């Protein structure tokens, strides 16, 4: 036996002792967890922004009585990573995001232990006050940090019957700009609560006369795939704030082309509409961020989802120059199960960037990378996007597992879209960013 090693008998005794201690302590810990001291602070931080009257969640969780009513459902959804609707695999890929709404493992264990202990309220005098919420049913999420938008453009007003098939409305609206402006931030919001109920999604694309793609390095301007969307809206998708060194370009005389998708929710709405808020840079930034669409398909270029099967599709795209990925948003419908993005570097290394293994079709999350981890990809890097669709009876969202499913705009059809906000950089600046990140990494390791 190696010096210092313990015998199997001693290890078994230690294991039994640890188990006995854990079993004896666990009930005590569960009994000590209360709503006032432990649960309310978590809910204030992670839940009540959505779970309150007039917001997007189906029930309010502002009080102990409300939370207690749904305790068993909350336990199930928290333990199975359904709520909060974050969906990110906690063990693969990048884990630092500016808009991270997920619970920590400790917070999940606390909520489960509280429910298992009977959901005690504790000392009501210790219940913390609720956060401040904006007044009314229309507000800008970015407003707390940025103030009111510099420009607000209304989208089309759409009449939505209480029943009937999905409907799409396409309208172009002039921006009214008379000079070139660079966006610092953008956000699309439903105009009111009734609009939020029936609008499935809204897409805003810029229509403007532009030679090439202004704001990207000349070495790659001919290879960049269009100007991209301005911004998209769906439940769960918030606004976007760009880096000081980048933004989106809007030209004089430009228009916004709107696509508004409404769906029947048993509520007749005469004026379903959205608005886009625009915040401008004080001066033009050196680089342009482009919302780019990648669509993984099969070898024949199709989305092919057989009945009763889990289908896998994949696509690859080569970066024509050095880039910085700012965000990633997977988009699928009711059979969407998971989507993963990877980078294959020119030296052959392969790295998982973001793995959403618990996709939730009714809450479209954009994963916005923290500045110090946003992928810096050299020229020639291959982005790999893999999507999974679950067309089996095991999928509780599946309306009919016996149907073959292909690409379509209705929610009962499917899509396989990866949206990336990509900033194209020149080589000198890219090298500078890589060197700065390497220095920070060395400093962190030597502390």
GIBEL-V770161 format. One record per backbone hydrogen bond with DSSP energy under -1.0 kcal/mol. CO is the residue of the C=O (numbers start at 1). NH is the residue of the N-H. Records with the same first field share a line. If there is no record, write none. Layout:
CO = NH + NH
This chain:
2 = 5
7 = 11
8 = 12
9 = 13
10 = 14
11 = 15
12 = 16
13 = 17
14 = 18
15 = 19
16 = 20
17 = 21
18 = 22
19 = 23
20 = 24
21 = 25
22 = 26
25 = 29
26 = 30
27 = 31
28 = 32
34 = 38 + 39
35 = 40
39 = 43
40 = 44
41 = 45
42 = 46
43 = 47 + 48
47 = 50 + 51
50 = 52 + 57
51 = 61
52 = 55
63 = 67
64 = 68
65 = 69
66 = 70
68 = 71
70 = 74
71 = 75
72 = 76
73 = 77
74 = 78
75 = 79
76 = 80
77 = 82 + 83
78 = 81
84 = 86
87 = 358
96 = 370
97 = 100
104 = 108
105 = 109
106 = 110
107 = 111
108 = 112
109 = 113
110 = 114
111 = 115
112 = 116
113 = 117
114 = 119
115 = 118
120 = 35
121 = 36
123 = 126
124 = 127
140 = 143
142 = 146
143 = 147
151 = 278
153 = 276
158 = 272
160 = 269
162 = 266
167 = 262
169 = 260
171 = 258
173 = 256
177 = 253
181 = 250
182 = 281
184 = 242
185 = 279
186 = 240
187 = 277
189 = 275
192 = 196
193 = 197
194 = 198
195 = 199
198 = 263
201 = 261
202 = 233
203 = 259
204 = 230 + 231
205 = 257
207 = 255
215 = 288
217 = 220
220 = 223 + 224
224 = 226
231 = 204
233 = 202
234 = 237
235 = 364
240 = 186
243 = 246
245 = 287
247 = 289
248 = 183
250 = 181
251 = 254
254 = 175
255 = 207
256 = 173
257 = 205
258 = 171
259 = 203
260 = 169
261 = 200 + 201
262 = 167
269 = 160
272 = 158
273 = 191
274 = 155
275 = 189
276 = 153
277 = 187
278 = 150 + 151
279 = 184 + 185
288 = 424
290 = 422
291 = 229
292 = 420
294 = 418
297 = 314
298 = 301
302 = 298
305 = 405
306 = 309
309 = 391
311 = 389
313 = 387
315 = 385
317 = 383
319 = 380
322 = 425
323 = 377
324 = 423
326 = 369
327 = 421
328 = 367
329 = 419
331 = 417
333 = 336
335 = 390
337 = 359
338 = 388
339 = 356
340 = 386
341 = 353 + 354
342 = 384
343 = 351
344 = 382
345 = 348
349 = 345
351 = 343
353 = 94
354 = 341
355 = 89 + 357
356 = 339
360 = 363
363 = 365
367 = 328
368 = 98
370 = 373 + 374
375 = 325
377 = 323
378 = 381
381 = 319
382 = 344
383 = 317
384 = 342
385 = 315
386 = 340
387 = 313
388 = 337 + 338
389 = 311
391 = 308
392 = 395
395 = 398
400 = 403
401 = 308
405 = 305
406 = 414
410 = 413
411 = 334
414 = 408
417 = 331
418 = 294
419 = 329
420 = 292
421 = 326
422 = 290
423 = 324
426 = 430
427 = 431
428 = 432
429 = 433
430 = 434
431 = 435
432 = 436
433 = 437
434 = 438
435 = 439
436 = 440
437 = 441
438 = 442
439 = 443
440 = 444
441 = 445
442 = 446
